[in-house]
Amino acid sequence: MSRNSAAAPRKDPNTGTWYFIVDIATGTDGRRRQAKRRGFSTKREAQEALDDLRKSLRTATYVPPKRQTVKEFLEDDWLPAVRRQLAPSTWESYARNVKLHIAPRIGGVQLRDVDGATLNRLYADLLDSGRKLGQQSPGLKPRTVRYIHTICSAAFDDAVKWQKIVVNPATRATPPSGSAAKAPEMRTWSGAQVHRFLELSEGDRYYYPFAFLALTGARRGEALGLRWCDIDWNRKDPKTGKVQTFAAIRQTVIPLTKASGKGREGRIASRTKTDRARVIELDGSTVAMLRTWKARQAEERLLVGAGYQDNDLIFCRPDGLPYHPEAFSKTFDRRLRQLRYAELPVIRLHDLRHTWASLALAAGVDVVIVSKRLGHGSPNTTWQTYQHVVAGMQTDAAEKVAALIFGPSDRHLKLVSGEGDDQSGPGPSV
């Protein structure tokens, strides 16, 4: 058999995948050194990888892979390297998934031996029995497994860049589909339902942050990170002379692991999700609510005394420390369960943001204004997220334009059906 034919891709009869073995050098002891690559879905993929490897050998850019396990690579090399590039909460999420889900299953596998089949088995195992905490089903949700695939893809992509492996095995794997891993269904309240919820919650200290979220469309972390110094109570419009109140969103509160390493807590991050501060105008009801809460918070602070930790936060624990964002969301869930007699549809805390946006769009607020208010990257994001509302807006707009041309819709229907002969009113005479 010739050297070229020996290096040609072959099909593994046991797995049905393709592989190749190619000589890369001859050692000082006269023994051949070989590179082995497995797990390719097609012969073409294997051939492309083989061609890339041969090219790197010709250009002297090939570096023989070191013996390093997946766990060693992820924990010793990759996670420390990407920490400075990621938001703290994102890095913690990556590290937590590596610790709980990736390292226990494939951590002992040699980095160079990981292929698409290895990752597919990982994903199948996680979907079947990957849950570590909670009392839900034993398997992880497809959305979570797809997120873990994203982590693997990023890690192995860096391994390729650092010349530890030749091919990113995540490109050969098949994670749960986008449709299977879609975000939880958006649920919203009507204006009357929001009013009912706030009415029943009034008097509780959580009423104020809940009301702020419902009336502004702010994200949870943005509301919990808002400070009194971020409120401009009396800004005068130079054109109209109208006095307005604005809130500048400059920081957020995120859930992070405690310094002790045990448990999580809310921690202030001096950045927003988009890394850009944004200013939103507050309506009269929200301003009145904030003034009432400011007075009540001052009373709480006097009761706490010297133990109060002043972070200037508007919505915080009685001792001044930030709320734990996840615990804050659970409080909303619990409050809604307590109000089950009110027959309010069950929604998530984040759905208050969706509710505000849906109500604003339905009220005819321009999508560009809604997009800026929400802090979206572009109005396209807003259009795509709220297509169900946009569809109704388009129908309403079509009816309004037709009414301007033909008059009221009932008269228009009579005209086009030939039932009416009144030619007066809007529209051209025939």
C-alpha atoms as one frame of an Amber mdcrd trajectory, in Angstrom:
protein
   0.000   0.000   0.000   1.356   3.450  -0.924   1.934   6.160   1.632  -0.792
   8.347   0.075  -3.407   5.604   0.102  -2.583   4.812   3.721  -3.286   8.440
   4.618  -6.585   8.605   2.717  -9.773   8.889   4.829 -11.375   5.608   5.824
 -14.772   4.712   7.209 -14.999   3.128  10.657 -17.300   0.083  10.302 -18.285
   0.271  13.981 -19.348   3.923  14.196 -20.005   4.816  10.562 -17.780   7.909
  10.897 -14.667   8.722   8.880 -11.077   8.962  10.073  -7.533   9.245   8.802
  -4.018   8.436   9.970  -1.089  10.300   8.471   2.677  10.288   9.060   3.916
  13.639  10.339   7.577  12.964  11.161  10.268  10.382  11.865  11.819  10.432
  15.314  15.513  10.192  16.125  14.887   6.548  16.979  13.720   5.909  13.417
  10.105   5.351  14.425   7.304   7.064  12.543   5.178   9.664  14.277   1.546
   9.816  13.218  -1.464  12.056  13.616  -4.878  10.438  14.002  -8.168  12.239
  13.528 -11.550  10.575  13.988 -15.269  11.307  14.141 -15.899  12.998  10.777
 -19.459  12.726   9.500 -18.482  12.468   5.822 -15.484  11.510   3.748 -15.347
  15.063   2.419 -14.994  16.534   5.927 -12.199  14.081   6.720 -10.422  14.926
   3.461 -10.636  18.679   4.159  -9.162  18.174   7.627  -6.413  15.999   6.153
  -5.605  18.657   3.548  -5.429  21.335   6.259  -3.091  19.177   8.312  -0.795
  18.531   5.361  -0.737  22.251   4.593   0.331  23.062   8.152   3.075  20.442
   7.854   4.345  22.002   4.624   4.353  25.531   6.066   5.916  24.405   9.348
   2.929  25.701  11.353   1.913  22.288  12.675   2.412  21.739  16.391   2.001
  18.152  17.617  -0.793  18.083  20.227   0.317  17.676  23.820  -1.163  15.096
  26.113  -3.745  17.155  27.971  -7.193  16.188  29.172 -10.318  18.212  28.493
 -10.569  19.070  32.201  -6.964  20.284  32.320  -7.432  22.411  29.229 -10.716
  23.977  30.356  -9.767  24.665  33.972  -6.045  25.421  33.671  -5.853  27.151
  30.285  -9.166  28.261  28.838 -11.241  29.613  31.736  -8.389  31.747  33.152
  -7.636  33.113  29.663 -11.210  34.196  28.824 -12.027  35.630  32.247 -10.838
  39.125  31.341 -12.914  39.069  28.132 -16.280  38.149  29.654 -18.744  39.806
  31.992 -18.386  38.338  35.517 -21.800  36.685  35.393 -21.051  35.112  31.993
 -17.694  33.781  33.155 -19.273  32.305  36.282 -21.917  30.645  34.129 -19.211
  29.117  31.911 -17.207  27.917  34.926 -20.303  26.482  36.612 -21.312  24.488
  33.530 -17.760  23.202  33.081 -17.696  22.067  36.707 -21.175  20.542  36.843
 -21.723  19.136  33.381 -18.672  18.996  31.107 -15.732  17.981  33.317 -17.554
  15.134  35.145 -18.448  13.476  31.829 -15.635  14.100  29.356 -13.019  15.776
  31.559 -10.785  12.698  31.545 -10.747  12.388  27.745  -7.590  13.519  25.993
  -8.227  16.868  24.322  -6.915  15.612  20.996  -9.270  12.603  21.091 -12.509
  14.585  21.400 -14.623  14.340  18.266 -18.176  15.040  17.210 -19.357  11.676
  18.502 -17.874  12.420  21.945 -19.857  15.635  22.200 -23.050  14.055  20.866
 -22.836  11.439  23.626 -22.298  14.253  26.141 -25.384  16.108  24.941 -27.528
  12.960  24.955 -26.427  12.162  28.511 -27.197  15.685  29.697 -30.658  15.606
  28.119 -31.318  12.260  29.786 -29.861  12.745  33.276 -27.896  15.964  33.524
 -29.750  17.793  36.277 -27.735  18.290  39.463 -30.068  20.551  41.436 -33.812
  20.894  41.894 -36.666  18.437  41.790 -37.629  18.757  38.147 -37.084  16.103
  35.469 -33.677  14.341  35.659 -32.550  15.715  32.302 -31.492  19.234  31.382
 -33.646  21.297  29.081 -32.633  21.479  25.388 -31.997  25.212  25.804 -29.427
  24.523  28.544 -27.710  21.770  26.554 -27.489  24.042  23.531 -25.869  26.666
  25.770 -23.326  24.052  26.910 -22.622  23.354  23.227 -21.913  27.086  22.814
 -19.364  26.872  25.649 -17.725  23.799  24.111 -17.612  25.441  20.706 -15.908
  28.564  22.081 -13.407  26.523  24.124 -12.409  24.181  21.301 -12.214  27.095
  18.891  -9.567  28.635  21.138  -7.821  25.246  21.344  -7.520  25.349  17.548
  -6.175  28.921  17.649  -3.631  27.913  20.273  -2.602  24.952  18.063  -3.589
  22.351  20.635  -5.929  20.603  18.178  -6.415  20.847  14.430 -10.216  20.789
  14.107 -12.944  22.124  16.400 -14.957  18.980  17.228 -18.027  21.065  18.096
 -18.449  21.788  14.373 -18.946  18.030  13.888 -21.491  17.686  16.702 -25.271
  18.058  16.650 -26.691  19.957  19.641 -30.442  20.361  20.273 -32.014  22.390
  17.475 -32.811  26.057  17.798 -36.548  25.327  17.737 -36.209  22.764  20.528
 -34.080  25.190  22.546 -36.239  28.270  22.034 -36.706  30.707  24.879 -39.651
  30.254  27.262 -42.928  31.457  25.790 -43.597  35.142  26.330 -46.689  35.857
  28.400 -48.072  39.309  29.025 -50.786  40.999  31.034 -53.340  43.502  29.880
 -53.270  46.997  31.328 -56.158  46.078  33.624 -54.320  43.004  34.887 -51.174
  45.026  35.672 -53.348  47.510  37.562 -55.017  44.679  39.496 -51.674  43.146
  40.493 -50.243  46.460  41.689 -53.456  47.290  43.515 -53.277  44.020  45.458
 -49.541  44.436  46.150 -49.744  48.015  47.424 -48.382  48.502  50.915 -45.696
  45.827  50.584 -42.098  47.034  50.156 -41.818  44.873  47.007 -44.700  46.833
  45.479 -42.341  49.669  44.583 -39.768  47.745  42.500 -42.550  45.687  40.907
 -44.371  48.886  39.967 -41.174  50.431  38.588 -40.565  47.409  36.343 -44.155
  47.416  35.096 -44.174  51.156  34.413 -40.765  51.476  32.740 -39.955  48.203
  30.938 -36.521  48.145  32.610 -34.608  44.906  33.034 -34.491  43.343  36.495
 -30.793  44.042  37.053 -31.189  47.624  35.814 -33.972  48.398  38.279 -32.092
  46.792  41.183 -28.954  48.769  40.297 -30.670  52.158  40.008 -29.467  54.803
  42.475 -31.121  57.937  43.796 -28.306  59.966  42.253 -29.380  58.595  38.862
 -32.741  60.391  39.098 -32.969  63.873  37.582 -36.176  65.108  39.192 -36.563
  68.505  37.530 -35.096  68.673  34.058 -36.618  71.514  32.047 -37.212  71.050
  28.333 -35.555  74.111  26.691 -38.125  74.126  23.883 -41.382  73.642  25.738
 -40.405  74.701  29.247 -41.991  71.500  30.560 -40.381  70.001  33.669 -39.675
  66.281  33.302 -38.122  63.549  35.436 -35.516  61.173  33.987 -33.697  58.076
  35.206 -30.187  57.278  33.945 -29.474  53.549  33.849 -25.725  53.238  34.442
 -25.205  50.063  36.457 -26.852  46.722  37.200 -27.066  44.145  39.963 -26.032
  40.621  38.945 -25.966  37.264  40.791 -22.415  36.128  41.602 -20.797  33.584
  43.903 -20.031  34.871  47.391 -16.426  35.530  48.374 -16.595  32.449  50.624
 -17.294  30.309  47.565 -20.561  29.078  49.059 -23.877  30.413  47.802 -24.643
  33.385  45.584 -25.504  37.013  46.232 -26.466  40.181  44.409 -23.481  42.292
  43.448 -23.309  45.711  41.823 -21.708  45.800  38.371 -20.693  49.204  37.046
 -21.938  48.415  33.555 -25.196  47.702  31.756 -25.994  44.762  29.512 -25.092
  46.788  26.418 -22.146  48.586  28.115 -23.934  51.868  27.383 -25.849  54.065
  29.789 -29.303  55.117  28.687 -31.753  57.699  29.950 -35.495  57.099  30.193
 -38.259  59.558  30.955 -40.507  58.752  33.900 -44.265  59.312  33.921 -46.102
  61.146  36.681 -47.356  57.967  38.394 -43.845  56.520  38.570 -42.430  59.782
  39.939 -45.109  59.923  42.640 -44.424  56.289  43.542 -40.675  56.963  43.845
 -41.224  59.959  46.108 -43.429  57.876  48.391 -40.862  55.079  48.484 -38.001
  57.495  49.186 -39.750  58.657  52.356 -40.515  55.095  53.465 -36.954  53.951
  52.773 -35.646  56.790  54.944 -37.794  55.486  57.820 -36.435  51.951  57.317
 -32.891  53.280  57.348 -33.448  54.960  60.724 -34.767  51.688  62.147 -31.706
  49.743  60.934 -29.347  52.376  62.298 -25.571  51.884  62.121 -25.930  48.524
  60.364 -27.257  50.157  57.215 -24.863  49.844  54.260 -25.444  52.833  52.024
 -25.025  52.062  48.319 -27.550  54.780  47.349 -29.698  52.023  45.800 -33.354
  52.830  45.282 -34.550  49.235  45.502 -32.558  47.153  47.958 -32.798  45.066
  51.089 -33.770  46.835  54.336 -30.075  46.902  55.330 -29.070  48.663  52.102
 -27.420  45.658  50.449 -28.414  44.727  46.887 -31.201  42.248  46.355 -30.165
  38.786  45.159 -31.660  38.997  41.621 -32.696  35.348  41.483 -34.287  35.482
  44.934 -36.044  38.697  43.875 -37.619  36.878  40.911 -38.715  34.040  43.189
 -40.390  36.586  45.454 -42.447  37.758  42.468 -43.404  34.149  41.685 -44.405
  33.567  45.293 -46.419  36.780  45.441 -48.315  35.784  42.306 -49.149  32.383
  43.802 -50.478  34.134  46.904 -52.778  36.200  44.680 -54.187  33.189  42.810
 -57.666  34.176  43.945 -57.328  37.260  41.733 -57.227  34.937  38.688 -54.218
  36.673  37.179 -52.429  34.696  34.432 -49.088  33.271  35.604 -46.157  35.201
  34.137 -42.448  35.567  34.958 -40.943  38.714  36.417 -39.225  39.364  33.058
 -42.647  39.299  31.419 -43.410  42.651  33.079 -40.876  44.065  30.604 -42.620
  42.289  27.736 -45.942  43.580  29.044 -44.751  47.194  29.008 -43.440  46.864
  25.453 -46.629  45.179  24.214 -48.847  47.826  25.807 -46.699  50.639  24.406
 -46.775  49.253  20.865 -50.503  48.547  21.072 -51.029  52.154  22.203 -49.332
  53.357  19.026 -45.949  54.359  20.464 -43.386  54.407  17.655 -41.274  51.238
  17.582 -38.075  53.311  17.474 -39.016  54.969  20.763 -39.941  51.622  22.329
 -36.642  50.139  21.138 -34.593  52.954  22.708 -36.597  52.730  25.920 -35.926
  48.991  26.205 -32.243  49.355  25.362 -32.434  47.137  22.276 -29.580  47.249
  19.796 -31.919  48.245  16.973 -35.657  48.565  16.225 -35.374  45.291  14.265
 -34.868  43.446  17.544 -38.045  45.016  18.884 -40.001  44.154  15.732 -38.878
  40.535  15.851 -39.526  40.123  19.574 -43.032  41.585  19.468 -44.299  40.351
  16.101 -47.609  39.329  17.653 -48.280  42.943  18.610 -46.874  44.349  15.380
 -49.270  42.197  13.327 -52.238  43.769  15.093 -50.762  47.234  14.600 -50.439
  46.632  10.865 -54.073  45.548  10.612 -55.187  48.601  12.572 -53.038  50.870
  10.394 -54.510  49.364   7.230 -58.048  49.991   8.455 -57.222  53.594   9.412
 -55.735  54.379   5.988 -58.664  52.744   4.206 -61.063  54.815   6.323 -59.286
  58.004   5.263 -59.790  57.035   1.619 -63.230  55.433   1.623 -64.759  56.583
   4.894 -65.910  54.284   7.740 -65.333  50.578   7.107 -69.043  49.661   7.051
 -69.707  52.248   4.351 -66.652  51.034   2.408 -67.963  47.473   2.437 -71.294
  48.638   1.053 -69.585  50.591  -1.716 -67.375  47.743  -2.911 -70.255  45.280
  -2.733 -72.539  47.575  -4.744 -75.063  47.881  -1.930 -74.617  51.614  -1.426
 -74.993  54.533  -3.882 -74.081  57.391  -1.598 -71.131  59.104  -3.264 -70.680
  61.881  -0.695 -67.968  61.972   1.924 -64.292  61.028   1.714 -62.900  59.373
  -1.377 -63.190  60.166  -5.119 -66.608  60.387  -6.775 -67.354  57.950  -9.586
